[in-house]
């Protein structure tokens, strides 16, 4: 068993190095011969992983079987990813050749240095508050892209999720049939208005209290609060009527000196709005008005 475990370590090292090389491959000019070399490397490691899987699972104890099975599944998933990346890179070469020939037939134009913009995949870290934005961005860039096969969409989906969401999709093999299955699994888990609202409220109320004046700290309070409000608005929560509650919560997050100035500034205001609070923190023009009677505090206008 020790020899098999040593072989597992060697194979994992080879695969890790190959993943790094093929990741770099996506950011450079390639040729068919380069891609074919990497395809041979992937096939060789694929054979090693299959042999290792058979030896390891047939030799290990029942107690260790599930753990090793999950570990080997992760290696197979990495290999699937590499195979798809290499296929995509080969397709790019073919498309580029076709585009170049077509352009040269129309005009004597040098298109060898033209590069298509790359779409950055959205990332979902399993935070409920990120789900709506991730869902819309992923569908726009990948899910509704008719030039991609469902197996390619599934690969991109697996590359886009982290944490619990990645674990949820871990056992789903990359096939055309499984893309919709994987997407349904994510929507069933995260398309949950109650959980998203709960996550937004928790984030709103759990912001840390500022111990001392800090421009970046004040900005972060505003940015975090606005993010929570935007999420709640998308879910049709009546946040436009929550100003009193929101300001009550945010007062408790201010450092003592900023709170003193805010309280002094608003002595005559019965119900300041969140917009006024936001201006107090971020708007230079409003700052001058707010602190016209407190000259020693005008330096906060630089926020």
C-alpha positions as CSV (number, residue, x, y, z in Angstrom):
1,X,0.0,0.0,0.0
2,X,2.9,2.4,0.7
3,X,4.1,2.0,-2.9
4,X,0.7,2.8,-4.2
5,X,0.4,5.9,-2.0
6,X,3.9,7.0,-3.2
7,X,2.8,6.5,-6.8
8,X,-0.3,8.6,-6.1
9,X,1.8,11.5,-4.9
10,X,4.0,11.3,-8.0
11,X,1.0,11.2,-10.3
12,X,-0.7,14.2,-8.5
13,X,2.6,16.1,-8.9
14,X,2.7,15.4,-12.6
15,X,-0.9,16.5,-13.0
16,X,-0.4,19.7,-11.0
17,X,2.6,20.7,-13.2
18,X,0.6,19.9,-16.4
19,X,-2.4,22.0,-15.2
20,X,0.0,24.9,-14.7
21,X,1.5,24.5,-18.2
22,X,-1.9,24.3,-19.9
23,X,-3.2,27.3,-18.0
24,X,-0.3,29.3,-19.4
25,X,-1.1,27.8,-22.8
26,X,-4.3,29.8,-22.9
27,X,-2.5,33.1,-22.7
28,X,0.0,32.6,-25.6
29,X,0.2,32.0,-29.3
30,X,-0.1,28.3,-30.1
31,X,0.3,25.9,-32.9
32,X,-1.2,22.5,-33.6
33,X,2.1,20.7,-32.8
34,X,2.2,22.4,-29.4
35,X,-1.3,21.4,-28.6
36,X,-0.7,17.8,-29.8
37,X,2.3,17.5,-27.5
38,X,0.1,18.5,-24.5
39,X,-2.7,16.1,-25.6
40,X,-0.2,13.2,-25.5
41,X,0.9,14.3,-22.0
42,X,-2.7,14.4,-20.9
43,X,-3.4,10.9,-22.3
44,X,-0.3,9.5,-20.6
45,X,-1.3,10.8,-17.2
46,X,-4.9,9.7,-17.9
47,X,-3.6,6.1,-18.2
48,X,-1.5,6.5,-15.0
49,X,-4.5,7.9,-13.1
50,X,-6.8,5.0,-14.3
51,X,-4.2,2.4,-13.2
52,X,-3.7,4.2,-9.9
53,X,-7.4,4.3,-9.3
54,X,-7.8,0.5,-9.9
55,X,-4.8,-0.3,-7.6
56,X,-5.7,2.1,-4.9
57,X,-9.4,1.3,-4.6
58,X,-8.9,-2.5,-4.8
59,X,-6.2,-2.4,-2.1
60,X,-7.4,0.2,0.5
61,X,-9.5,-0.7,3.5
62,X,-13.3,-0.2,3.4
63,X,-12.8,2.6,5.9
64,X,-10.6,4.6,3.5
65,X,-12.5,3.7,0.3
66,X,-14.8,6.8,0.2
67,X,-12.0,9.2,0.9
68,X,-9.8,7.8,-1.8
69,X,-12.7,7.6,-4.3
70,X,-13.4,11.3,-3.8
71,X,-9.7,12.1,-4.2
72,X,-9.4,10.1,-7.4
73,X,-12.6,11.7,-8.8
74,X,-11.0,15.1,-8.3
75,X,-8.0,13.9,-10.5
76,X,-10.4,12.7,-13.2
77,X,-12.2,16.0,-13.2
78,X,-8.9,17.9,-13.6
79,X,-8.1,15.6,-16.6
80,X,-11.5,16.3,-18.1
81,X,-10.8,20.0,-17.7
82,X,-7.5,19.8,-19.5
83,X,-9.0,17.8,-22.4
84,X,-11.7,20.4,-22.9
85,X,-9.2,23.3,-22.7
86,X,-7.0,21.6,-25.4
87,X,-10.0,21.0,-27.6
88,X,-11.0,24.6,-27.3
89,X,-7.5,25.8,-28.1
90,X,-7.4,23.6,-31.2
91,X,-10.8,25.0,-32.3
92,X,-9.5,28.5,-31.9
93,X,-6.6,27.7,-34.2
94,X,-9.1,26.4,-36.8
95,X,-11.3,29.4,-36.5
96,X,-8.4,31.8,-36.7
97,X,-7.1,30.1,-39.8
98,X,-10.5,30.3,-41.4
99,X,-11.0,33.9,-40.5
100,X,-7.5,34.8,-41.7
101,X,-8.1,33.1,-45.1
102,X,-11.5,34.8,-45.5
103,X,-10.0,38.2,-44.8
104,X,-7.2,37.7,-47.1
105,X,-9.6,36.8,-49.9
106,X,-11.5,40.1,-49.4
107,X,-8.4,42.3,-48.9
108,X,-4.7,42.0,-48.4
109,X,-5.1,42.6,-44.6
110,X,-2.7,41.4,-42.0
111,X,-4.9,39.8,-39.3
112,X,-2.2,37.7,-37.6
113,X,-2.0,39.9,-34.6
114,X,-5.7,40.4,-34.0
115,X,-6.9,38.9,-30.7
116,X,-10.5,38.5,-29.7
117,X,-11.5,39.8,-26.3
118,X,-11.7,37.1,-23.6
119,X,-14.8,37.0,-21.4
120,X,-14.0,36.9,-17.7
121,X,-16.2,34.2,-16.1
122,X,-18.1,35.4,-13.1
123,X,-17.2,33.7,-9.8
124,X,-19.7,32.4,-7.2
125,X,-18.3,31.7,-3.8
126,X,-21.5,30.1,-2.4
127,X,-22.6,33.4,-0.8
128,X,-26.4,33.8,-1.2
129,X,-26.0,37.5,-1.8
130,X,-23.9,36.8,-4.9
131,X,-26.3,34.4,-6.5
132,X,-28.6,36.9,-8.4
133,X,-25.6,38.7,-10.0
134,X,-23.8,35.5,-10.7
135,X,-26.8,33.9,-12.2
136,X,-27.5,36.8,-14.6
137,X,-23.8,37.2,-15.6
138,X,-23.2,33.5,-16.2
139,X,-26.4,33.0,-18.3
140,X,-25.4,36.1,-20.4
141,X,-21.8,35.0,-21.0
142,X,-22.1,31.2,-21.0
143,X,-25.5,29.7,-20.4
144,X,-27.3,31.5,-23.3
145,X,-24.3,31.2,-25.7
146,X,-25.4,29.0,-28.5
147,X,-21.9,28.5,-29.8
148,X,-21.0,26.4,-26.8
149,X,-22.0,22.8,-26.3
150,X,-23.6,21.8,-23.0
151,X,-20.5,19.9,-21.9
152,X,-18.5,23.1,-22.4
153,X,-21.0,25.1,-20.4
154,X,-20.8,22.6,-17.6
155,X,-17.0,22.9,-17.6
156,X,-17.2,26.7,-17.4
157,X,-19.8,26.4,-14.7
158,X,-17.5,24.1,-12.6
159,X,-14.7,26.6,-13.1
160,X,-16.9,29.5,-11.9
161,X,-18.0,28.1,-8.5
162,X,-16.2,27.9,-5.2
163,X,-16.8,26.5,-1.8
164,X,-20.0,24.7,-1.1
165,X,-21.3,25.2,-4.6
166,X,-18.2,23.5,-6.0
167,X,-18.7,20.6,-3.7
168,X,-22.3,20.4,-4.8
169,X,-21.2,19.9,-8.5
170,X,-18.1,17.8,-7.7
171,X,-19.7,14.4,-8.5
172,X,-21.3,15.5,-11.7
173,X,-19.4,14.2,-14.7
174,X,-18.8,16.6,-17.7
175,X,-21.3,15.5,-20.4
176,X,-23.9,17.4,-22.5
177,X,-26.7,15.8,-20.5
178,X,-25.3,16.8,-17.1
179,X,-25.2,20.6,-17.7
180,X,-28.8,21.2,-17.0
181,X,-28.7,18.8,-14.1
182,X,-25.8,20.8,-12.6
183,X,-27.5,24.2,-13.2
184,X,-30.8,22.9,-11.7
185,X,-28.8,21.7,-8.6
186,X,-27.4,25.2,-8.1
187,X,-30.7,27.0,-8.7
188,X,-32.5,24.6,-6.3
189,X,-29.9,25.4,-3.6
190,X,-29.4,29.2,-4.1
191,X,-32.5,30.5,-5.9
192,X,-34.0,31.1,-2.4
193,X,-35.4,34.6,-1.8
194,X,-35.7,34.0,2.0
195,X,-32.1,32.9,2.3
196,X,-30.8,35.8,0.1
197,X,-32.8,38.4,2.1
198,X,-31.5,36.8,5.3
199,X,-27.9,37.0,4.1
200,X,-28.4,40.7,3.1
201,X,-29.8,41.6,6.5
202,X,-27.0,39.7,8.4
203,X,-24.4,41.5,6.3
204,X,-26.1,44.8,7.0
205,X,-26.3,44.5,10.8
206,X,-23.0,42.6,11.3
207,X,-20.7,45.3,10.0
208,X,-17.8,46.0,12.4
209,X,-17.8,49.1,14.6
210,X,-15.2,51.7,13.7
211,X,-12.9,52.3,16.7
212,X,-11.4,55.5,15.3
213,X,-11.9,57.9,12.3
214,X,-11.1,56.2,9.0
215,X,-12.0,57.4,5.6
216,X,-11.7,53.9,4.1
217,X,-13.8,52.5,7.0
218,X,-16.6,55.0,6.5
219,X,-16.6,54.3,2.7
220,X,-16.8,50.6,3.4
221,X,-19.8,51.1,5.7
222,X,-21.6,53.0,2.9
223,X,-20.6,50.5,0.2
224,X,-21.6,47.5,2.2
225,X,-24.9,49.1,3.2
226,X,-25.7,50.1,-0.4
227,X,-25.0,46.6,-1.6
228,X,-27.4,45.2,0.9
229,X,-30.0,47.7,0.0
230,X,-29.6,47.0,-3.7
231,X,-30.0,43.2,-3.1
232,X,-33.2,43.8,-1.0
233,X,-34.6,46.1,-3.6
234,X,-34.2,43.5,-6.3
235,X,-36.2,41.2,-4.2
236,X,-38.9,43.9,-3.9
237,X,-38.4,44.6,-0.2
238,X,-39.7,48.1,0.9
239,X,-36.3,49.4,1.7
240,X,-37.3,52.9,0.6
241,X,-39.2,53.1,3.9
242,X,-36.3,51.8,6.1
243,X,-34.2,55.0,6.4
244,X,-34.9,55.4,10.1
245,X,-33.9,51.8,10.9
246,X,-30.9,51.9,8.6
247,X,-29.5,55.1,10.1
248,X,-30.1,53.7,13.6
249,X,-28.0,50.7,12.7
250,X,-25.2,52.7,11.0
251,X,-24.9,55.2,13.9
252,X,-23.9,52.2,16.0
253,X,-21.0,51.5,13.5
254,X,-19.5,55.0,13.6
255,X,-16.4,55.9,15.5
256,X,-17.1,58.1,18.5
257,X,-15.9,61.4,16.9
258,X,-17.8,61.0,13.7
259,X,-20.9,60.0,15.6
260,X,-20.5,63.2,17.7
261,X,-20.4,65.4,14.7
262,X,-23.3,63.6,13.0
263,X,-25.4,64.0,16.1
264,X,-24.5,67.6,16.4
265,X,-25.2,68.3,12.8
266,X,-28.6,66.7,12.9
267,X,-29.9,68.1,16.2
268,X,-32.7,69.9,14.4
269,X,-33.5,67.2,11.9
270,X,-36.2,64.8,13.0
271,X,-35.9,62.1,10.4
272,X,-32.6,62.3,8.3
273,X,-32.6,60.0,5.3
274,X,-30.0,57.5,4.3
275,X,-29.2,59.7,1.4
276,X,-28.3,62.5,3.8
277,X,-26.2,60.1,5.9
278,X,-24.4,59.0,2.7
279,X,-23.8,62.6,1.7
280,X,-22.4,63.3,5.2
281,X,-19.8,60.6,4.7
282,X,-19.0,60.9,1.0
283,X,-20.1,64.3,-0.6
284,X,-17.7,67.2,-0.4
285,X,-20.4,69.8,-1.2
286,X,-22.8,68.5,1.5
287,X,-19.9,68.2,3.9
288,X,-19.2,71.9,3.7
289,X,-22.8,72.5,4.5
290,X,-22.9,69.9,7.3
291,X,-19.8,71.2,9.0
292,X,-20.2,75.0,8.4
293,X,-20.6,75.4,12.2
294,X,-17.8,72.9,13.1
295,X,-14.7,74.3,11.4
296,X,-12.3,72.1,13.2
297,X,-14.0,69.1,11.5
298,X,-13.9,70.3,7.9
299,X,-11.0,67.9,7.2
300,X,-13.5,65.1,7.0
301,X,-14.7,66.7,3.7
302,X,-11.7,65.0,2.0
303,X,-13.4,61.7,2.4
